[in-house]
Amino acid sequence: MRLLWGSGRRGRARFLLMAIGSGLGVACLAAVLTIPSIIAAHDARVAGREPRPAGPYNNAVYQEFRDPYGSLPLRRIFVARTKPGPTPVPPGIDRLPRPGEAIVSPKLGEILAAYPGIAGLVPGRVIGTISPEGLGGSEDLYAYIGTTSAELPQAVPLGGFGARHAWHELIDESTLNILRFTLGCIVLLPLVIFLSVCARLSGESRARRLAALRLVGLSVKDTLRVNAGESVVAAFVGAVLGVVGYLGVNEVMARVGLPGLHWYPADGRPEASTVAVCLLGCPALAWVVGQFSARRAALSPISVRRTGERKPPKRYGTLLLIPGLGVIGGYCVLSVMGRDPSGGSASSMLVPGAVLLTGAGLVFGLAPITAWLARRLGGVAKSLPVALAMRRTEVDPGSSLRVATGLVLLVFGASLTQGVLVELDQVSRRTAPVQEYNISLSELNPKQRQRLAQVPGVRMQLLAYRSWTPMDGELRPRLDLVVATCAQLNETTQWAKGCVDGKPMQLHDANAAYPEDPQPGDRFPFATRDGRQIMLTVPRDRVDMSAYQPSVFRTAALLMPPSLMPPNLADSDGTLTLGSDADPATIRSVLDGVGAIAPTASVEPVGIVIDSLAQLTVIRSLLAVGMVLGLVIGVAAFVVSVADRAMERRGQVTALALLGARAGTLRVVQVVQVVLPLAVGLGAAIVTGWLAESSYLITGGGAVHWDWEGLPLLFACALGVLCAAALASVPMVRRHIDPEHIRRD
């Protein structure tokens, strides 16, 4: 440290940059390592409030309701005392509510206060709010409602609260493992590269200084200690700054939240193990990097001082691409051949391993591939700037590793992220292009029906009724009546043939089974509002169609034109069906619109589980955070590396300027030196990343195996990175000639 502080302002500035860079990396590391803790804290509180039917208490009953409020899950626990005595109390409240009372979460309380018309969701007087101990997050919609046992037809004995595991986890375990792996690829791998770059700032000048110390009598061991000591101290100071910075960011983000994910500040505070990893892992990495980066100066100081010829990079790292690409390419070939290699424990091990090997091959193979390509291009180049850039890249290809690796891994990880989102999107919702929403007509008034048709995203509005059957316990065949036009039928199904507007017709799907297909001439009663029945006859005409199941257009249903709809049918047997596009953004928009118009109505998004939709939102948010962190790390590594290389090459640039090279020539050399390895790395990242994404989708078993829609985005990102890198490289070459930069040479 005395040598560092005695080396002048440049040494102290370098130490400060190393500490700031390490602090940024450690802050990102702490954020990634804390995400599982946030999820675990949420699930632990959710598990602690789960009602149990068995337990030491038997004086109360409960019934649970899970409904969507817009695109958010709303959970209500109705409790009723059956006899005097002690009753269990869930975490977050002091006592169970009595009949006519309710205790709600703060977010639900705000909604009830802002929209008095939805008081039907929580009948009774709100007497308090649930504290954080009883909530998964600050945006939970949760309520305990007191009532009587007579009003709970499906009541269950309440034995206590608390379970080992939450019934409704924020993210299920298998998806959480995928999330960990993806975040590791898009954040942790670039982070290791970035921290290594920060530990090797001004590597060439530091090597010359260490070689001078070695030549004046310092031992090899002490020389390595000097270099490692400087790197370790800078990394430790940066680690402390990073942890403190993350704590401040967590306090702010916990109050702002992410789409679908809100947590309390205490959840995001790092555990002791996370702090230990940050404070010890970063200095340990700096020590390892310091040991290897200074070994040449310690063992061969003469060659360092005289800038002797360097050995070409070893090509062993490139061999890692062979098994990695072999596995992911093999899965892609099997899919092209029509075979389905999805499922099985082998795929769950081979694909992640192949992805890691491919990513490592990109990192370690970039330097030898760049050196080989530079040698080839330099031999045939007719342009002076290109020849200078290629020769410099050939001599020192290791610098390209520091400049380009972070951004290359970012593009590679972006491909994997796209694959994860596509796969989760397939399992979280139905793959049909049309989404239906069913709402009972008895829960809507005429004004609400009109407003629902105007909700943004809603394409159509249909009515459906079921035939009446007496309540005598005997099973009788029933008929579904769908009031719709042929245009609405064609828009909602895969295909339909033989539909004629203006006449009733029976729907028939040859691929769908119906145990008691109604025959032409059969008559079915439909209830009316005045308590009577209208008899409808099954027609002979029918429509052959194929519907996206489940759907309101099911086989054996009766398609009735709106102009011939029987009047005054009972709302109790009717359903309003809304139709929209099936992309997640539209679904959330429609659900939010329905919740604002008819908040007390029960909405059934056909083929969708609201919890899965909420989980997909959380995963998207976390992956977006990971991509932002990866982008920050990649850009920071690029900026630091380019600036460091420009500072290191000042002597060479000055020598070329004294020999007569123009400023424009030097700038072109700088740009080409940066763009070439970056273009090679990004091209390889797009190809290998897309193959890795495809192998993940193929082994996932979903309907989508080839993400063609994601390729233009990757190419656009790579092109943007290249343009930004080229523009950022231009200012690194100055016009000013300072002989001091080459005095010692």
N, C-alpha and C positions, 0 to 999 in steps of 0.2 A: 504493500500500500504506500510506503514511503517513495518507492520508485514511481508509482503511478502519479501521486500528487506532485512529485518533483519533475514530471515530464512536461509541465506547462498546461496551458489552457486546452490544447487538443486532447491531451490525455484525460483531463477532467471532463471535457465534453463527451468523449467516447464513453467514459464510465457512466455518465448521466444517461446517455442514449441507451446503453445496455440495460440500465436499471429500469428506465421507462418502458423499453420494449419487453423486458421480462415481466414487468407489472401488468402490461396489457395482456400478455399471454396467460399469466396466472389468473387474472380476473375472468377470462374466458373459460379457463380450466375449472375454476370454482363454480361458475354458472352451470357448466355441463354436469359436474359431479353432484350438484345440489338438486337437479331436476328429479332424480329418483327419491330423494328425501322429501320433497314437496308432495309427490304423488303418494308416498307411504304415509305421511302425516294426514293427508286427506282421507285415505282409505281407513286409517286407524280410527279417526273420529267417526266416520260413517259406520264402521263395524261396532263401535261402542254404543250407538243409538239404535241398533237393530232390535226390534221387538222379538221376544222368544215366547213361543206357546208353552214351553215347559220351564218350570222354575219353582222357587220357594213360595211364590205368591199364587193365590187362586181367588182373589176378590174382585177381579176386573176382566173385561173382555175388550178386544180391539178388532178393528177392520182397517186394512190398509188400501189406499187408492193411489195409483200412479197414473197421472194424466199429463198430456203435453199442454203447457201454456205457451203458445207460440211454438218456437223450436226448442224450448227449454223443458226439462222434466219437472213436474210439480208433484210433490209427495205429501199426502195428508194421512195422518193417523187419527182415526176416530176411536176414542176410548170411552168406556162406560163402566161404572161400578155396579157389581151385582149383589154385593152384601157388605156390611161394615167391616172394617179392618184395614190393615196397612196395604198399600199398593206400591208397586215399583215406580221409581222415578228415573227417567232417562237423563243423561248428562245435558247440561245447558239450561235446565229449568229447576225450580224449587219443588213444585208439586204438579200432579196431573190436573188438567182443567176439569171443572165440574160441568154438568149440562148447561148449555148456553154460553160457555166460555171458550176461548181459543187463545193459544200461545203460538206466535208465528215467528219466522226468521225475519231479521231486519229488512232484507230485500223484499220479501213478500209483504211486510208491513208498509213499505214505501209504495208498492203497487196498489195495495188496498186503499191507501190514503189518496193516491193520485187518481184512481178510477173507482169511485164509490159504486158504480154500476156492477162491479164484479163481486160484490159482497156475498153472492150466492156460492162462490167457491169456498168461503170460510164462514159458515153460518155461526152466529154467536158474537159475543162481545170480546174484542181483543183485550186481554188483561196483562199482556207482557210479551217480551221478545226472548228468543232463544240466544243464549250467549255462545261465543265461539267454540266452547268445549263440545257443543252438541251439533255443530254444523261442519260439513265438509269444507266449505269455503264461504267467502263473504257474499257470494251471489246465489247461494242455495235458496230454492223455493220450498219451504218445509213448514208444516203446521201440525200441532197437536190440538184436536178439537174434542171438547167434551160433549157427550150425548147420553142417551139411555139405551139399554140393551135391546129394547123393543124396536128401535130404529136401525139396528144392525142385523140384517137377516143372515149374514154369513160371518158372524162374529166368531173369533177364536179366543180361547182363554189366554190371558196375559200373565205369563209366568215371570217375566223380567226383561231386562234390556242388556244388550251386549252379545256379540258373537266373535268367534275366532277370526273370521274373514268377512269382509263386506260382501253382501249379496250383489250389490251394484257397484263394482269398482270403477274408479275414474278411467283406468286403462287396464285391460285384462293382462295376465302375466305373459302370454305368448306374444301379444302385441308389444308389451313393454320390452321384451327381449329384442324384438326387431328394432324398436326405437333406440335402444342402447347401442346396438350394432351400427345403425345408420348414423347416429350422432358421433360415434367413435370414428367413423370413416370421414365425415364431413367436417369434424372439429378437432378431434384429438390427434389424428395423423398430421394435418397441417400445423397443428399447435407444436408438435415435437420438432418439425422442421423450422418453425418460426423461432422457437427458443434456441435451437442450435445456431440459427443465423445470428441471433442477438449475442450469443456467447462467442461468436467468431468475428465480431465487428473489427474492422481494421486488421484483419488477419495477417496481411502481408507486412505491414509496418511493425506490427507486434512481433512477427517472426524475425524480422531484421533486428529489432531491439533485443530479443531473447538470444539471438545468435551472437550479438555483441557481448552480452553478459557471459555467455558460454566461452567466448574467446578470451575474456579477461580473467578467467579462472573459476567461474561458477560451475559446480558439478551438474551432471545431467539431472539428478534427482531434484536438486534445488532449482534448476531452470524450469523443470516441469511444475514445481510447486509455485514458483512466481506467477506463471501463466494461469494455472488452475486457481490460485488464490484470488487473483483479480477477478476472474470470471465468477467464482463462487460468491464473493462478497457482493458483486453487482447483481447477481441473480437473487441472492437472499434479500437485499434491499428492495429489488423489484418485486419479489414475492410478497413482502410485507405491504408494499404499496398496492399490489394487486388485490390482496385479501381485504384491505381497508376500503379500496375503491368498490369492490364487489358488495361489501356490506352496505355502503351508501346507495348503490344502484338498487339493491334488493329492497331497501326501505321505500324507495320511490315506486318501483315496479309492482310491489305488493299492493299498493294503493290504486295503481292504474289497472293492472291485470293484463291478461292476454285474451283474445277471443276464445271463449269456452273454458278458460282456466283462470281462476282467482284464488289467491292464497293469502294467508296471514303472514306478516313480516317474520314471525318466529319460525314459520315453516321453512323459509328460505335461508335462514342463518346456517352457515356450514357447521357440520359436526366436527368433533375433535379429529376424527380420522381424515376428513377432507382438508382441514387446516394443516394437518401433518403432511399430507401428500403435497400440498401447495408449497409449504415452507421448506420441506426437505427434498421433495422430488425435483423441483426446478434447480436448486443448487447442485444436487447430485448429477443431473443431466449436464449442467455447466461444467462440473468437475471432469466428467468423462470426455466431453468435447474438448476442454482445455488440455487434457492429457494427450489426446490424439493430435490436436492441431499444432501443438508445440513440439512434437516428437522429432520432426525433421530438423527444426532449428537446434534442438539439443544434441542430436546425433551427428548432423552434418552442417555445422555453422558456416563453414567456408562456402559451400554451395549456395546457402541462403544469402550471405553478404554479397556474393558475386553474381547473384541471380542465375545460378546454373540451370541447365536444361532439366525440365521436370519429366518424370516418368508419365507415360500415357495412362489414362484411367483403366482400371481393371474391368473386364467385361463379365465377371462372374454374376454381377447383379442382374444383368439382362436375362440370364438363364431362368430367373424366377418367373418370367413371363410365359415360359413354355408350359409348366404344369397349370398355371392359372388360366391362360387362354385355352389350354387343352380341355379343361373341365367345362368352362362356360361355353366354349365353342361346341363341345360335344352335345350339350343339352340343346343348343340351338339347332344343330344338325338333326337330332332326333325329332324335334318339333317339326322341322321342314319335311322330314320323311313320314309324318303323320302319326308318329308314336307319342304316347303320353307318358313322360317320365316323372309326373308329379307324384307327391306323397312319398312316404318312406323316410326312415331315419337317416339313410345315406345322403339324401339330398340336403337335409337340414345341416349336415356337417360339411359336405363337399362344396356347396355354393358359397357359404361364408368364407371357408378356407381359400377357395379359388379367388374370391374377390380381394382378400388380403394379400395373397401372393401377387395378383395382378397390380394392385396399388403399389406394393413394394418394388415390383419390377419396373414400374414407371419411374419411381424415385431413383433407384440405383442404376437403371439403364439409360437415363437421360444423358448423363455425361459422356459415356463411350459412344452412344449413337450420335450425339451432337459433334463430338470430335471427329468421328469417321465422316460424317456428312460435310463438316467444315473442310476437312482435308480434300475431299472430292471437289467441292465447289471452288476452293481456293486454287486448285490446280488448273481449272478451266476458266476462271474468272478473267474478264478483260477490263473490268473496271477497277481503278485503284482503291476506292472506298470499300468495295466488296472484298477485294483481295486482302486488304489490311484487316478487315473485320474477321474474315475466315481464318487468317493465320493466327490472329490473337485468340480466337475461339478454340482453334486446334491446340495451341500451346497451353491455354488455361481453361479447359472445359468445366472444371469444377465450379467456377464462378457462375456458370449457367444453372447449375444445380440449385444454388441459393436463390437466384433471381426467379426462376420459373416454377420450382417444385410446388410452392404453396398454391399458386393459381391453377396448376395442372391438377393437383389433388382436389381442388375445389370443383372443377368441372367434372372430374371423375365421380366425386361424391354427389354432385347435382343429378347425374344420371341415376344413381341408386335411389336418391330421394324421390325422383319421379316414379320409379318403379314401385317403391313402397306406397306412395299415395295412390297409384292406379290400383294396386292389389287391395288396399284397404277400402278404396271406394267401391270395388266390386263386391266385397263381402259385407259392406255396411248397408247396401241398398240393392234393390233389384236392378237388373241390367236392362230392363225395358226402357225405351225412350220416352214413355208416357208415365206420369205419376198420378195416382188417384187418391182422393181424400174423401172419406165417408163421414157424414154428420147426420145424426137423427133429426128428422123434420120436427119432431115434438120439442126439440131444444132450440128451435129457431122461430122467430116471428117473421112476417112477410117483409118488413123493412130490412131485417138482417139478411134475408135471402137475396134481395136486390143488391145490397152492398157487397155481399160476398162475390157476386159475379164481376165486380169492378176491382177486386184485389189484384195488384200487379203480379203478373205471372200466370194468372188463371186463364186458360184457353177456352174452357167450356164448362157448362153446368147441366147436370142430368138429374132426373128424378127416378127413383126405383121403389117398388112396393112389393110386399110379399102377401100371398093369399092368406085368407083368414082360416083358422082351424079352431074347433071348439076345445075348451080346456077340460077334456074328459080323460086325459092320459093316454088316449089311443093315438098311435102314429098314423098320420095320413099324408099322402103326397101333397106337395105344395108347389106353387108356380110363382116365379119371379117375373115381375112386370117392369120393363125398362122403357121410360119415355124419352125417346131420342130420334134424331133424324138419321138418314143414311150417311150424310156427310160427317156427322159426329161419330157414327159407327166406323167409317173408313179411317177417320183421324185417330181413333183410339186403339184399333186392332191392327194386327200384322197385315191381314187382307180379308176382304169380304166380297162375296159374289152373289148376285141375284137379289140385291136389296132394291126395293121399289118404294119411293116416297108415297105417303098418303094411304097406306094399307097396313094392317097388322100382319106381322110375320113372326115365325118361330126361328130362333137362333139355333144353329147346329154346328158343333165343332167335332169333327171326326176324331181328333186326337185327344179329346177330353171324355172321361167316363162319367155317365150319369145313370145311377142304378134303376131309376123308374122314369124313363123318358116319356113325357106326356104325349098321348096320341091325338091326332087331329079329331076334333069333335068333343074332347074332354072339356068339362066345365069346372071352373074354380071360383069360389066366392072371395070377394074383396070387401073389407069393412069400409064403411063410410063414417063421416063425422057424426051423423045423427043416429048411429047405432044400427043401421041397416046393412044389407049386403048387396053387392052388384055381382052378377054372374058374368064371367068372361069365358069365351070359348076359344080353345086352341085352334088356330087356322091351319089349313093345309099348306099354304105357301111357307117356305122357309128360306133362310139365308145361310149359305155355307160360309163359314168364317174361321179364322184362327186368331184367338185373342192372347194378349200378354197376361198370363195368369199370375196371381189372382186378379180378377177384374169384375166390374159390374156386368160386363158382357160375357156371361157364362152360357154354356150350352144348355139347351132346353128352355131358356128364358124367352119371354114374349116381348118382341120389339113393337112398341106402340108409338105411332106418330103423335107429336104434340097436339095436332088439330083434333085427333080422335080420343084424347085422354079422357077417361071417365071423370066426371066432376065430383068434388066433395069427398075424395078418398081420405081415409083416416091417416093423420100424421103419425100416429103411433106405430104404423106398419111401414112408414116411408123413410127413405134415406135420400139426402142430397149428396150427390157425388160431384166433386170438382176435379178438373183435369188440368195438368200443367206439364211443362218439361221436367225431365228427371235429373237435371244437374243439381248438386247439393245447394248451390247458392239460391236457385229458384225455389227449391223445396223449403229452405229456411225462410225465404221471403214470404211465401204463401202461408206457411204456418204462423209466422208473426202477424201477417195481415188478418188471418182468421181469428187469432187470439185477441187482437185489438177490437174486432167487430163483435165476436161472440165468445167472450172469455169463459163463460160457464158451460159452454157446449163441449161435449167429448168428441175429439177429432181422431179418426183412425187413418193415419197415413198408410195406405195399403202396401204391404210388403216391406215396411220400414219399422225398425225399433228406434224409438226416440233416444234411448240410451246409446245406441250405436251411432246415431247421427251426432249426438253430443260428443261421443268419444272421438269420432273422426275430426270434429272441430278442434278438440284438444291436441290431437296428434299433428294436425296441420299447423297449429300455432307453435308447437314445440319444434317441429321440423323447420318452420320459418325462422325461429330463433336460432336454430343450429346453422342454417344457411347464412343468416346475418353474421353470426360469430365467425363462421368459416370465411365469409367474404372480408370481414375486418382483418382476420389473421392473414389471409392471402394477400390483401392489398398492403397491409403493414409490412409483411415480409418482402414484398416486391419493392416498396418504397425504400425500406432500410437497405436492401441489397444493392439497388441501383445507386443510391446515394453513396453507400460505402465503396462500391466499385469505382465510382467517379472520383472519390477522394483518393483511393489507392492508385488510380491510374494518372494522377496529375503529372507525375514525373514523365511518364511515357507520352502523354498528350503534349507536354511542354517541349519534349525532344522533337516530336513530329512537327510542331509549330515552328521551331527553330530551323528545321530542315526545309521549311517552305510549304508545309501542308496548310491548306486554307481552312478557315473555321467551318465552312459548309461541308468540306470533306470529312473533318473530324466528327461533325454531328451525324453525318450519314453512317460513319463507322460505328458510332455509339448506338445508333438506332438499329442497325443490322445486327450488331452483337447481341442486343436484347431480344429482337424480334425472332431471330432464327431459332434459338433453343425453345422460346416460348411457343412458336408455331409448331415445331416438332412435337413438343409435349402436349399441347392442346389437341392437335390432331390425333395423337395416340390416345389421349384421354377420352375424346368423343367416341372413337371406335370401340375401345375396350370397355368404356363405361356403358355404351349402349348394348354391347354383348352381355355384360354383367347384369344389366337391368333386364334384358330379355330372358336370361337363364333364371333369374329370380321369379319373373312372371310365369315362366313355363313350369317351374317346379311348384309354384303356388297353387296350380290347378284352376286358375280363373279362366274366364272366357277370352281375355285379352292376353296375347303372348308377345305382340310386337307393338311397341309404343312409337308408332310413326309420327304421332302428333307432337311428341316431345323433341324430336330431332331438330326442327327449325329453331326452337328456343335455344338448344345447346349451341348450334352454329352461330346464332345471333350473339349469344353470350361470349363465345370464343372470339368472334370478330370484334366485339366491343372491347374485350380485354386487350387484344393486339393493338387496336387503335390507341387506347389509353396508354398502353405501355410505350408505344412509339412516341406519342406526344410528351409523356413524362420523361423520356430519355434525352430529349433535345436540350433542355436547360442545363443538363449536367456537364456540358462542355463549355468552358468559358473562353472568351477571347484573350483575356489577360495572360501574359507570359511572365512567369516568376522563375528566374534562374535558381532560386533557392530549392525548388522542387527537384532539380537534377544535380545540385551541387555535389552531393556525396557520391553520386554515380560517376 
